[in-house]
C-alpha cells in the first residue's frame, strides 16, 4: 500500500490553468488519505503570472512547493520535478 506520494507539474505560461489544476490535485490527494504528500510546480521560465499564482498556492498550502527555473523545455522541467520529489 502506498502511504506517500509526490506529484509535480511542469508549467510554462499556465496562468489560466495552474490554480484549478493544483486545487484539483489537492482534492485527489486528500481523498487518497495518504500519510504524506507534496505537490511541486516547476515554473519553467513562464512569462505570465504562472509563478506568482503558484507562489500564492505555496503560501496557502504547506505541501505545495514551487521551483522557478529558466526556460529549459519540457524535459528539463520533468527532470527538475523528479529530482526534487521526496516521495
Order of alpha helices (4+ residues) and beta strands (2+ residues): beta-alpha-beta-alpha-beta-alpha
